[in-house]
Amino acid sequence: MSAAIYPDIFDELKIQVRDAGLLERVPIRGSIEMVALVISFIVVYSTLTLWNPVLLGLFMTLLFTRAVFISHDILHTQYFQSKSLSTKLSYPFSAIVLSNSSSWWDFKHNINHHHFCNTIDKDEDIMALDGAFTPHNRGNSPFLKKFKYIIFWGAMFFMYPAFIAQSYNFALKRKNYGEFFLMLLHWPIIWGPIFYMLPLTDALITFVTLNLVLSVWLAFGFITNHLGCEVFTVEEVEKMSWMELQMRTSRSLKGGILVHWFYGGLNTQIEHHLFPKAPRYNLLKIQKMTRDFAKKHNIPYFETTPIEAYVQINKALGAY
């Protein structure tokens, strides 16, 4: 995507989106989704012995991904206006279901990533492989350069365990012992019944299936958002308007409602970054408005298919 001067006209788009009611929070719909997920877990644990272990792992992966998207949306205060309430409501889904830290995600994602998207030394997401996705920090490791494809794409299978490790490390360093305790409850609450009620082999198959598939699902969902997009220094970012930064450092995906469900709304990444508090359910409508707005003002709008996004990422990795 070529460099361009973006006029500071974000307020015009924001007024359109707000007047359409697309920025209003969705407490009822969000609550229904949260309750539906809890009921789904109850049904699964009530029928554990009836499941094939692979199918059990796959279905639990589906529930875990929904927990990821719910906790993500809650922490962006898309359901409820109160940040304190939203943080508390995120714990059952992030800490207990996923053994992930809400405070870690809020700091890494909501504070650093959203405000310094694709910014060198600020956004952790682009610092993979010693800065492989930054233009001026390519690293000096011959080993990384030789095995970059194996390391990068292979790491996709370990995303979920990496999230757990980073969550534990963050909580302990910040002395968030209460949240750390909640994350530890994940093991007896989520996995205790499975290893108690199922044969050990079946429980292990379920565990491995979930960890592998969930890691790939999350990883291939997250990397399409920004990797391979434009990257800037802190000094450059400070001179940009909000709209220019988000539209030049984000990539949205084509595909409609099915892609939207699979990626949990993160396929509309430009729109999510422009309006982080906009409910996931409204982002496809906001995407159309943003695309039309960009066309009207002759502003580049970075959108590809998911496959094209992976090809672009692999090409950017090849420059390392």
LODREN-893186 format. One line per 5 residues: their letters; for each residue x, y, z of C-alpha. Coordinates in Angstrom, 2 decimals, padded with zeros to 5 digits. Example, Ala and Ser with C-alpha at 12.3 -4.5 7.8 and 13.67 -1.06 7.14 Angstrom:
// LODREN-893186
AS = 012.30,-004.50,007.80  013.67,-001.06,007.14
//
This chain:
// LODREN-893186
MSAAI = 000.00,000.00,000.00  001.55,003.26,-001.06  002.06,006.20,001.26  -000.70,008.77,001.13  -001.78,011.96,002.82
YPDIF = -004.94,011.29,004.78  -007.12,014.33,005.47  -008.12,014.65,009.12  -011.82,014.07,008.51  -012.50,011.22,010.92
DELKI = -015.20,013.20,012.72  -017.30,013.17,009.55  -017.24,009.37,009.44  -017.78,009.07,013.20  -020.91,011.22,013.03
QVRDA = -022.32,009.01,010.27  -021.63,005.84,012.24  -023.00,007.30,015.48  -026.15,008.63,013.80  -026.78,005.14,012.44
GLLER = -026.77,003.85,016.03  -023.81,001.56,015.40  -021.75,002.79,018.37  -024.40,002.03,020.96  -023.43,-000.69,023.42
VPIRG = -025.31,-004.00,023.37  -025.76,-005.16,026.98  -028.70,-007.46,026.22  -027.19,-009.13,023.18  -023.83,-009.42,024.91
SIEMV = -025.46,-010.94,028.01  -027.30,-013.48,025.86  -024.02,-014.54,024.25  -022.32,-014.88,027.64  -025.17,-016.93,029.10
ALVIS = -025.35,-019.12,025.98  -021.65,-019.94,026.33  -022.04,-020.88,029.99  -025.02,-023.12,029.14  -022.99,-024.76,026.36
FIVVY = -020.24,-025.64,028.84  -022.81,-027.10,031.24  -024.22,-029.28,028.45  -020.74,-030.49,027.50  -019.81,-031.45,031.06
STLTL = -023.18,-033.14,031.53  -022.50,-035.40,028.55  -018.73,-035.92,028.76  -018.80,-039.71,028.59  -020.88,-039.65,025.39
WNPVL = -018.31,-037.76,023.32  -015.66,-039.00,020.95  -012.46,-037.40,022.35  -011.48,-035.69,019.07  -014.98,-034.30,018.58
LGLFM = -015.00,-033.18,022.22  -011.72,-031.35,021.69  -013.03,-029.69,018.53  -016.30,-028.60,020.13  -014.50,-027.23,023.17
TLLFT = -012.21,-025.36,020.78  -015.32,-023.70,019.37  -016.41,-022.71,022.88  -012.91,-021.46,023.75  -012.77,-019.24,020.65
RAVFI = -016.14,-017.74,021.59  -014.72,-017.07,025.07  -011.75,-015.29,023.44  -013.99,-013.05,021.38  -016.37,-012.37,024.28
SHDIL = -013.56,-011.38,026.65  -012.01,-009.24,023.90  -015.29,-007.41,023.33  -016.06,-007.01,027.03  -012.65,-005.46,027.71
HTQYF = -013.31,-002.98,024.90  -016.51,-002.05,026.82  -018.65,-003.02,023.83  -021.31,-004.57,026.07  -021.28,-002.33,029.15
QSKSL = -020.04,001.24,029.61  -018.45,000.62,033.01  -014.80,-000.41,032.66  -014.77,-001.86,036.17  -017.85,-004.00,035.53
STKLS = -016.51,-005.10,032.16  -013.20,-006.20,033.67  -014.98,-008.25,036.34  -017.28,-009.87,033.78  -014.29,-010.81,031.64
YPFSA = -012.76,-013.02,034.35  -015.05,-016.07,033.90  -014.18,-016.14,030.20  -010.55,-015.02,030.19  -009.20,-016.29,033.51
IVLSN = -011.29,-019.41,034.17  -012.17,-020.66,030.68  -008.90,-019.65,029.00  -006.44,-019.25,031.91  -005.57,-015.89,030.36
SSSWW = -005.04,-012.56,032.10  -007.52,-009.76,031.40  -005.06,-007.20,032.79  -002.30,-008.50,030.49  -004.56,-008.35,027.45
DFKHN = -005.87,-004.92,028.36  -002.31,-003.57,028.65  -000.84,-005.35,025.63  -003.79,-005.01,023.28  -006.06,-002.16,024.35
INHHH = -003.39,000.28,025.53  -000.24,-000.40,023.50  -001.49,-002.07,020.34  -004.53,000.12,019.63  -002.79,003.40,020.38
FCNTI = 000.53,002.47,018.77  -000.53,000.07,016.04  002.47,-001.21,014.02  004.72,001.20,015.87  008.32,000.08,016.38
DKDED = 009.22,-000.60,020.03  005.61,-000.07,021.09  003.53,-002.75,019.38  004.68,-006.24,020.41  002.80,-007.87,017.53
IMALD = 005.29,-006.69,014.91  008.41,-007.57,016.90  008.24,-011.31,016.17  011.50,-012.95,015.09  013.59,-010.03,016.33
GAFTP = 011.67,-007.46,014.32  011.09,-009.46,011.15  008.08,-007.31,010.27  009.73,-003.94,010.82  011.71,-002.10,008.12
HNRGN = 014.65,-000.98,010.26  015.07,-003.75,012.83  015.78,-006.91,010.91  017.96,-008.63,013.47  021.33,-010.29,013.09
SPFLK = 020.65,-013.95,013.88  021.74,-016.28,011.05  019.69,-019.05,012.69  016.47,-017.02,012.61  017.07,-015.94,009.02
KFKYI = 017.72,-019.51,007.88  014.73,-021.09,009.59  012.36,-018.10,009.60  009.52,-019.85,007.77  009.61,-022.95,009.96
IFWGA = 009.84,-020.90,013.16  007.13,-018.39,012.27  004.53,-020.74,010.81  005.40,-023.46,013.29  004.78,-021.08,016.17
MFFMY = 001.16,-020.84,015.03  000.59,-024.26,016.67  001.64,-022.96,020.10  -000.20,-019.63,020.29  -002.57,-020.66,023.08
PAFIA = 000.12,-022.03,025.46  002.16,-018.87,024.73  -000.81,-016.72,025.78  -001.06,-018.65,029.04  002.66,-018.27,029.74
QSYNF = 002.58,-014.53,029.01  -000.52,-014.12,031.18  001.08,-015.85,034.17  004.28,-013.87,033.77  002.41,-010.54,033.57
ALKRK = 000.16,-011.27,036.56  003.06,-012.32,038.77  005.24,-009.36,037.78  002.36,-006.95,038.45  001.52,-008.84,041.68
NYGEF = -002.04,-009.43,040.47  -002.34,-012.43,042.76  -006.14,-012.45,042.75  -006.27,-012.75,038.98  -003.44,-015.28,039.05
FLMLL = -005.49,-017.43,041.43  -008.48,-017.23,039.07  -006.27,-018.32,036.16  -005.09,-021.33,038.18  -008.73,-022.31,038.76
HWPII = -008.88,-023.02,035.04  -007.14,-026.34,035.55  -009.43,-027.96,038.17  -012.63,-026.39,036.79  -012.11,-026.93,033.05
WGPIF = -009.82,-029.95,032.90  -010.44,-031.62,036.26  -013.79,-033.19,035.28  -012.42,-034.33,031.92  -009.41,-036.12,033.38
YMLPL = -011.54,-037.52,036.22  -014.47,-038.83,034.16  -012.75,-039.93,030.95  -010.07,-042.56,030.37  -006.62,-040.96,030.51
TDALI = -006.00,-041.53,026.79  -009.29,-039.89,025.81  -008.63,-036.94,028.14  -005.16,-036.43,026.66  -006.52,-036.62,023.10
TFVTL = -009.11,-033.97,024.00  -006.45,-031.78,025.60  -004.01,-032.00,022.67  -006.75,-031.52,020.06  -008.00,-028.37,021.75
NLVLS = -004.56,-026.84,022.27  -003.43,-027.44,018.68  -006.62,-026.39,016.90  -007.27,-023.42,019.17  -003.71,-022.18,018.70
VWLAF = -004.00,-022.35,014.91  -007.45,-020.73,014.91  -006.31,-017.83,017.07  -002.95,-017.40,015.36  -004.25,-017.42,011.81
GFITN = -006.99,-015.03,012.91  -004.73,-012.54,014.66  -001.86,-012.33,012.15  -004.07,-011.15,009.27  -004.83,-007.91,011.09
HLGCE = -001.55,-006.00,010.87  001.45,-008.12,009.83  002.64,-007.10,006.39  001.01,-003.66,006.72  002.85,-000.35,006.98
VFTVE = 005.12,000.15,009.99  006.12,003.47,011.56  008.34,004.93,014.26  006.95,006.64,017.36  007.94,010.01,015.90
EVEKM = 006.04,009.32,012.70  002.96,008.11,014.56  002.83,011.24,016.71  002.37,013.32,013.55  -000.55,011.23,012.27
SWMEL = -004.25,011.65,012.85  -006.19,008.78,014.42  -007.75,007.83,011.08  -004.48,007.83,009.17  -002.71,005.65,011.73
QMRTS = -005.45,003.05,011.91  -006.17,002.89,008.17  -002.52,002.61,007.17  -001.54,-000.01,009.74  -004.59,-002.29,009.53
RSLKG = -005.94,-004.76,006.99  -009.61,-005.74,006.67  -010.74,-008.98,005.06  -013.33,-009.75,002.43  -015.79,-012.57,002.88
GILVH = -018.94,-011.36,004.57  -020.76,-012.95,007.48  -019.03,-016.37,007.48  -015.58,-014.81,007.60  -016.90,-012.39,010.23
WFYGG = -018.00,-015.29,012.43  -014.76,-017.24,012.00  -012.54,-014.25,012.83  -014.81,-012.98,015.58  -015.13,-009.57,013.97
LNTQI = -011.37,-009.11,013.72  -011.71,-009.43,009.95  -013.12,-005.88,010.04  -009.87,-004.73,011.56  -009.79,-001.21,010.13
EHHLF = -013.25,-000.56,011.52  -012.44,-002.16,014.87  -009.39,000.06,015.24  -011.25,003.19,014.20  -014.12,002.37,016.56
PKAPR = -012.81,-000.06,019.22  -015.97,000.31,021.35  -018.30,-000.47,018.45  -019.98,-003.85,019.05  -018.71,-006.73,016.96
YNLLK = -022.27,-007.29,015.69  -022.23,-003.88,013.96  -018.81,-004.00,012.35  -019.90,-005.34,008.96  -022.29,-002.38,008.61
IQKMT = -019.55,000.00,009.73  -017.20,-001.64,007.22  -019.50,-000.77,004.33  -019.80,002.82,005.54  -016.03,003.12,005.98
RDFAK = -015.33,001.64,002.56  -017.81,004.03,000.92  -016.36,006.93,002.92  -012.83,006.08,001.79  -013.95,005.86,-001.83
KHNIP = -015.76,009.19,-001.60  -012.66,010.96,-000.29  -010.17,009.01,-002.42  -008.54,007.46,000.65  -006.82,004.05,000.23
YFETT = -008.72,001.25,001.95  -006.60,-001.85,002.59  -008.75,-004.95,002.11  -007.83,-008.45,000.90  -009.13,-012.00,001.05
PIEAY = -007.79,-014.12,003.94  -005.59,-016.10,001.54  -004.14,-012.91,000.05  -003.37,-011.70,003.58  -001.36,-014.85,004.36
VQINK = 000.52,-014.51,001.07  001.38,-010.88,001.90  002.56,-011.89,005.37  004.73,-014.65,003.97  006.20,-012.18,001.44
ALGAY = 007.01,-009.70,004.22  008.63,-012.51,006.18  010.70,-013.38,003.12  012.33,-009.94,003.23  013.84,-010.75,006.63
//
